[in-house]
């Protein structure tokens, strides 16, 4: 089983959200612990040797890296679709 970790950027974004949106995003992201690459996640490349995926949660996108060796999923960025890829 994988563990979930958040970058400072992702934590900062989550703090700004309304409670119901925050809970919706967290619930979806917690599903990644059981299945780190669900069918609706998209592989978008590699960064420093780790696989980078995009996960959709409504109007929001979460970018995360998957460290298979240490069993860690690092949520690097969360934002609305047009801004997440900047």
SULBEL-V789427 format. One record per pair of residues at least 4 apart in sequence whose C-alpha atoms are under 8 Angstrom apart, sorted by the first residue. I is the first residue (numbers start at 1). J is the second residue. If there is no record, write none. Layout:
BEGIN
i->(I/I)
j->(J/J)
END
This chain:
BEGIN
i->(1/1/1/2/2/2/2/2/2/2/3/3/3/3/4/4/4/4/4/4/4/5/5/5/5/6/6/6/6/6/7/7/7/7/7/8/9/9/9/9/10/10/10/10/10/11/12/13/13/13/14/14/15/17/17/18/19/20/21/22/23/24/24/25/25/26/27/28/28/29/30/31/31/32/32/32/32/33/36/36/37/40/40/41/41/41/41/42/42/42/43/43/43/43/44/44/44/44/45/45/45/46/46/46/47/47/47/50/50/50/51/51/51/52/52/52/52/53/53/53/53/54/54/54/54/55/55/55/55/56/56/56/57/57/59/59/60/60/60/60/61/61/61/61/61/62/62/62/62/62/62/63/63/63/63/63/64/64/64/64/64/65/65/65/65/66/66/66/66/67/67/67/67/68/77/78/79/79/80/81)
j->(33/34/71/32/33/34/36/71/72/73/33/71/72/73/30/32/33/72/73/74/75/72/73/74/75/10/11/74/75/76/11/74/75/76/77/12/13/76/77/78/14/75/76/77/78/15/16/17/78/79/22/78/22/21/22/22/23/24/25/26/27/28/57/29/57/30/31/32/57/33/34/35/36/36/37/38/73/73/66/73/41/55/56/53/54/55/56/53/54/55/51/52/53/54/51/52/53/54/51/52/53/50/51/52/51/52/65/65/66/67/65/66/67/63/64/65/66/63/64/65/66/61/62/63/64/61/62/63/64/60/61/62/61/62/80/81/78/79/80/81/78/79/80/81/84/75/76/77/78/79/84/75/76/77/78/84/73/74/75/76/77/73/74/75/76/71/72/73/74/71/72/73/74/72/84/84/83/84/84/85)
END
